């Protein structure tokens, strides 16, 4: 049945995906808890939850892409709302990382006697900021430059340059994740080694998780661009990915300066 709208807003049709996604997320977290506590079938439930979440997200993204690209529901007014939503989402992510930085600085500025009254705690060998962390900083900043090149190429209607910039950005993102995994496997401390290990791996680990999310985000945008979903006038899906990626860049700079550099040289005391 054809709808006759008298407004510029998109009233979303009833969808099963929010309910299904919540059930999948519950299955995923339940399986994770069961796996970490050595319950039977914990791994199987974890895998089922993960696969269901991925499958539901793909179908949900498909519907949103159809609404935006083929059905014309994303009017300028709707796009304005999406921009505000993305900005608020990034602000919420900033608050998320503020909690980790707060815990790190709280412990580092006033180290207790239980950890030797020093920071990093006694027995913790911190990473040198001029080795792997510096390499990853250069890689991530370069990826921020290449995604900006992709944006300007879209505005210039230069498809070849846009695709090349996308591919280089994704390559750098994958390299960053691989280098961080290499750093983790060679770490001289673990997440259970005092408050330093907990805050270090929580902050850098969740940043790495955001890098993976951003990589998926940019990959979807690449396939959408190849299929002519973006034009120089209408490409908010890519802009949202670029905003998110720049946010990831900025958070990493704070991580590098406060955790790697200041922590290694003990600027807190």
C-alpha positions in Angstrom: 0.0 0.0 0.0 1.5 3.3 -1.0 1.9 5.9 1.7 1.1 9.6 1.2 3.4 11.5 3.5 2.6 15.1 4.3 5.9 15.6 6.1 9.6 15.1 5.6 10.2 12.6 8.4 10.6 8.9 8.1 8.2 6.9 10.2 10.0 3.5 10.4 7.9 0.4 9.6 7.6 -2.2 12.3 10.7 -4.4 12.3 11.7 -7.6 14.0 15.4 -6.7 14.2 15.4 -4.7 17.5 13.8 -7.6 19.4 15.9 -10.3 17.6 19.1 -8.3 18.2 18.3 -8.0 21.9 17.7 -11.8 22.1 21.0 -12.4 20.3 22.9 -10.0 22.5 21.4 -11.7 25.6 22.5 -15.1 24.2 26.0 -13.8 23.5 26.5 -12.4 27.0 25.0 -15.4 28.6 27.4 -17.7 26.6 30.3 -15.5 27.5 29.6 -15.7 31.2 29.1 -19.4 31.0 32.3 -19.9 29.0 34.4 -17.8 31.5 33.0 -19.8 34.4 33.6 -23.2 32.7 29.9 -24.2 32.4 28.9 -26.9 30.0 27.9 -25.7 26.5 29.3 -22.2 27.3 31.3 -22.1 24.0 28.4 -23.3 21.9 26.0 -20.7 23.4 28.6 -18.0 22.9 29.1 -18.9 19.3 25.3 -19.1 18.7 24.9 -15.6 20.2 27.7 -14.2 18.1 26.5 -15.6 14.9 22.9 -14.5 15.5 24.0 -11.0 16.3 26.1 -10.8 13.2 23.3 -12.2 11.0 20.7 -9.8 12.5 23.0 -6.8 12.1 23.6 -7.6 8.4 19.8 -7.9 7.8 19.2 -4.7 9.8 21.8 -2.8 7.8 20.3 -4.1 4.6 17.0 -2.6 5.5 18.4 0.7 6.4 20.4 0.9 3.2 17.3 0.1 1.2 15.4 2.9 3.1 18.2 5.4 2.4 19.2 4.5 -1.1 16.3 2.9 -2.9 13.1 4.1 -1.1 14.2 7.7 -0.6 13.1 7.9 3.0 16.3 9.7 4.2 15.2 13.2 3.3 17.3 16.2 4.3 15.3 16.5 7.5 15.9 12.9 8.3 19.6 13.3 7.5 19.8 16.2 9.9 18.4 14.0 12.6 20.9 11.2 11.8 23.7 13.8 12.1 22.5 14.8 15.5 22.2 11.2 16.5 25.7 10.4 15.4 27.1 13.4 17.2 25.3 12.3 20.4 26.5 8.7 19.9 30.1 9.9 19.7 29.6 12.1 22.8 28.4 9.0 24.7 31.5 7.2 23.5 33.7 10.0 24.8 32.0 9.6 28.2 32.7 5.9 28.0 36.4 6.5 27.7 36.4 9.2 30.3 35.6 6.6 32.8 38.7 4.6 31.9 40.9 7.7 31.9 39.4 8.7 35.3 40.3 5.3 36.7 43.8 5.4 35.3 44.6 8.9 36.5 43.0 8.3 39.9 45.3 5.3 40.4 48.4 7.0 38.9 48.2 10.3 40.6 47.8 8.8 44.1 49.3 5.3 44.0 48.5 3.3 47.2 51.0 1.5 49.4 49.6 -1.8 48.1 51.2 -1.2 44.7 54.4 0.2 46.1 53.3 3.9 46.2 54.8 4.3 42.7 53.3 4.4 39.2 53.6 2.2 37.2 53.3 -0.2 40.2 56.3 -2.1 41.5 57.1 -5.1 39.3 55.3 -3.7 36.2 57.4 -3.1 33.2 55.6 -0.5 31.1 55.8 -0.4 27.3 58.3 2.1 25.8 56.3 4.8 23.9 58.9 4.9 21.2 58.5 1.4 19.9 55.3 -0.4 19.0 53.0 2.3 20.4 54.7 5.0 18.3 54.3 2.8 15.2 50.6 2.3 15.8 50.2 6.0 16.4 51.7 6.8 13.0 49.6 4.1 11.3 46.3 5.4 12.9 47.0 9.0 12.1 47.9 8.1 8.5 44.6 6.2 8.2 42.8 9.4 9.4 44.5 11.3 6.6 43.5 8.7 3.9 39.9 8.6 5.0 39.9 12.4 4.6 41.3 11.9 1.1 38.4 9.6 0.4 36.0 12.3 1.5 37.5 14.9 -0.7 37.5 12.4 -3.6 33.8 11.7 -3.2 33.1 15.5 -3.3 35.2 15.7 -6.5 33.4 12.7 -8.1 36.7 10.9 -8.4 35.7 7.2 -8.1 39.1 5.7 -8.6 40.8 7.9 -6.0 38.0 7.3 -3.6 38.2 3.5 -3.8 42.0 3.7 -3.5 41.7 5.8 -0.4 39.2 3.4 1.1 41.4 0.4 0.5 44.5 2.1 2.0 42.4 3.1 5.0 41.2 -0.4 5.5 44.7 -1.8 5.1 46.1 0.6 7.7 43.2 -0.3 10.1 44.0 -4.0 9.8 47.7 -3.4 10.3 46.9 -1.4 13.4 44.8 -4.2 14.9 47.5 -6.8 14.0 50.2 -4.7 15.6 48.2 -4.2 18.8 47.5 -7.9 19.0 51.3 -8.5 18.6 51.8 -6.0 21.5 49.3 -7.8 23.7 50.8 -11.2 23.1 54.3 -9.9 24.1 53.1 -7.9 27.0 55.2 -8.4 30.2 52.0 -8.0 32.3 48.4 -9.1 32.1 45.0 -7.6 32.9 45.1 -9.2 36.4 48.4 -7.5 37.3 47.2 -4.7 39.6 45.2 -1.6 38.7 47.7 -0.8 36.0 47.1 -3.9 34.1 43.3 -3.6 34.5 43.2 0.1 33.3 45.8 -0.5 30.5 44.0 -3.4 28.9 40.5 -2.0 29.4 41.3 1.3 27.9 43.5 0.1 25.0 41.4 -3.0 24.5 38.2 -1.2 24.1 39.9 1.3 21.8 41.0 -1.7 19.7 37.4 -2.9 19.7 36.3 0.4 18.4 38.9 0.2 15.7 37.4 -3.1 14.6 33.9 -1.6 14.6 35.2 1.3 12.5 36.9 -1.1 10.1 33.6 -2.8 9.6 31.9 0.5 9.2 34.3 1.7 6.5 34.1 -1.7 4.7 30.4 -1.4 4.4 30.8 2.2 3.1 33.3 0.9 0.5 30.9 -1.7 -0.9 28.1 0.9 -0.8 30.3 3.3 -2.8 31.2 0.6 -5.3 27.5 0.0 -5.8 26.8 3.8 -6.4 25.0 4.4 -3.1 26.9 7.6 -2.5 26.9 10.9 -4.4 28.7 14.1 -3.8 25.5 15.6 -2.4 24.3 12.6 -0.5 26.8 10.5 1.4 26.0 10.8 5.1 26.7 7.1 5.7 30.3 7.7 4.8 30.5 10.9 6.7 29.3 9.1 9.9 32.1 6.5 9.3 34.6 9.3 8.9 33.5 11.0 12.1 33.7 7.8 14.0 37.2 7.1 12.6 38.5 10.5 13.6 37.0 10.0 17.1 39.0 6.8 17.3 42.2 8.7 16.2 41.7 11.4 18.9 41.1 8.8 21.6 44.3 7.0 20.6 46.3 10.2 20.9 45.0 10.7 24.5 45.9 7.0 25.2 49.3 7.4 23.8 50.2 10.6 25.7 48.7 9.6 29.1 49.1 5.8 29.3 52.1 5.1 27.1 54.2 8.2 27.3 53.3 9.8 30.7 53.0 6.4 32.3 56.4 5.2 31.1 58.3 8.3 32.2 56.3 8.5 35.4 55.0 12.0 34.9 52.4 11.5 37.6 54.9 11.7 40.5 
